[in-house]
Amino acid sequence: MSRPATTFTAKDVPHDPNMVWVAGGHFLMGSNDHYPEEAPAHRVEVDGFWIDRYAVTNADFAVFVAETGHVTVAEQAPSPTNYPGADTDLLVPASVVFTPPPGPVTLSDDMVWWSLIPGANWRHPRGRGSDLTGIDDHPVVHVAWADVQAYATWASKSLPTEAEWEYAARGGSRGTQYAWGDQLTPGGVHMANVWQGDFPVRNLAADGYEWTAPVGSFPPNGYGIFDMIGNVWEWTADWYVPHGALTHSCCVPVDPRGVDQSASMAPGTRMPRRVMKGGSFLCAPNYCRRYRPAARMAQDVDTSTCHLGFRCVVRL
C-alpha cells in the first residue's frame, strides 16, 4: 500500500537555493540489463525530500573543517587493532589515488592502477605536493564514511538512502539508461565527466576534463540536479546488500534499505561496506559502464579515494 499524500507549504522549504525539492513517488530501481549487482529491477516508493543541487565541494568542506576542527580518516594513521597482521610501517596517514600504468594492462586486477599514497587526503588530492589551488569548486574527495557523516551532522542534513539517490539521479526519466536518454553522448554532446579512451592507460579528455570537474559543468537532470552521473562516485546511507534481499513480492517497498551491517561485509573481511552510486571520471566504456543511475558498488567504510565524494539530503 502506498503512503498517503502529504501537503507541503512554503515554510517547509529549506532556505537554501542550492537544494532541490524532489517530490516522492514510485520508480523502477536497479536494472536487469547491466551488472549483476544491479538486479533485480524492482518497484520502490520514496517520500519527498530535498537534495543538494551539487556535490559537496572543497570550499564547502573547508568551511566545515574550519568550524569543527574535523580531521579526516585519511589524515590519521590507521589503528593496528583494525588491521591485524599488517606491517605497522605501512599504517600511516594515506588515501587511494588513481595512478595510470605506463602501458596496456589486464583489466582483471584493479590494483594495477590504484595506489595507497601517503599524504593523500582532501587537502592534497593527488598526494604530497598537490593542493586545492584552482579547484575550490570541485567535489571534495578522499572522504571516508565517518567524514561524510560528520559533515552531514554539522550541516543538519543526512546522507541519502540508495533509493533516494537513484530516484533523484533519474531526474524523472522512465526506463532509460541515463537520466537524459539511452545515448551516452546524444548528438555528440558530453553529458557527464567520464573517461574517453582506453582505460586505464589513455584518457582523451574529450569532455574537457582528465580529473574532476567543477560542479555544475554539465547539464542538470530533469530535477535541476547536477553531476549525479560521473565526476565522482557518491556515498549513500545504505549498507551494501544484494537488491534481492530488499525486494518483496507482496507490495511496493517504501525506501528499502540495507539494514544488516554484517551482511554488508566483503567475504573474508571484517570491514562493513556502504553503497556508492553514480560512477566517476574513471568510468569508461571498455571497463566500468557504471555512469548510470541504476549502477551501484560497495565501498569499505574506512576507505577514501580520489574519485569518491558525496551530497546531502533533508527530510521532513
URTAMO-V259090 format. One record per residue. D_LAST is the distance of its C-alpha to the last C-alpha in Angstrom with 1 decimal. Layout:
BEGIN
D_LAST
D_LAST
END
This chain:
BEGIN
20.6
17.6
14.4
14.6
13.4
10.4
11.5
9.7
11.8
13.0
11.6
8.0
9.7
10.4
14.1
15.1
17.5
17.4
14.0
13.8
11.4
12.2
12.0
11.9
15.4
18.3
20.5
23.5
22.6
25.5
29.1
32.5
34.5
34.2
33.8
33.8
30.6
28.7
30.1
29.6
27.6
25.2
22.8
19.1
16.0
12.5
9.3
8.3
7.2
9.0
12.1
15.0
17.8
20.3
20.9
21.1
24.6
27.5
27.1
23.4
24.3
27.4
25.4
23.4
26.7
28.5
26.0
25.7
28.9
27.3
30.0
29.0
30.3
32.8
34.2
35.1
37.9
36.8
37.8
40.9
39.4
36.8
39.6
42.7
45.8
44.6
47.0
45.9
47.3
44.5
41.7
41.0
38.0
37.6
35.4
36.0
37.4
38.7
42.4
44.2
47.4
50.7
51.4
50.5
49.0
47.9
44.3
44.2
43.8
41.0
42.3
44.9
42.4
40.0
41.2
39.9
40.7
41.2
39.6
37.1
33.6
31.0
33.6
36.4
35.0
38.4
39.9
42.1
43.4
40.4
37.8
35.0
37.5
36.5
33.3
30.7
28.7
29.0
26.3
26.6
28.3
29.8
26.5
26.2
23.2
23.4
23.5
20.4
18.5
20.0
19.0
15.3
15.4
17.4
15.2
12.0
10.7
11.2
13.8
13.1
14.3
17.6
16.4
13.6
16.3
19.0
17.2
16.4
20.0
21.6
20.6
21.0
24.4
25.8
28.5
29.6
30.2
28.5
25.8
28.8
31.1
33.7
35.7
34.8
36.6
36.9
40.0
40.5
37.3
35.4
31.7
30.7
32.2
34.0
37.5
40.5
43.8
45.1
42.6
43.0
46.1
45.8
42.8
44.0
40.9
41.3
37.7
38.7
37.2
38.8
36.0
32.5
31.9
30.0
26.5
26.5
30.1
29.7
28.3
24.6
23.4
22.5
18.9
20.5
19.7
22.7
24.5
22.4
25.9
28.7
29.1
27.4
25.8
22.2
20.9
18.2
16.7
18.8
22.3
24.9
26.3
28.0
26.0
28.4
27.1
23.7
24.9
25.7
28.3
27.1
23.9
21.3
19.2
15.5
14.6
17.7
18.0
21.1
21.0
24.6
25.5
29.2
29.2
27.8
31.0
33.6
36.9
39.1
36.5
34.4
31.7
28.4
26.8
23.5
23.0
23.6
23.3
24.9
28.4
30.1
33.1
35.2
34.4
37.6
39.0
41.7
39.6
35.8
34.4
30.8
29.8
27.8
24.2
25.4
27.2
26.1
28.0
27.9
27.9
29.1
26.7
29.5
30.6
30.1
31.7
32.6
30.5
27.1
24.2
20.4
17.4
13.8
10.2
6.9
3.8
0.0
END
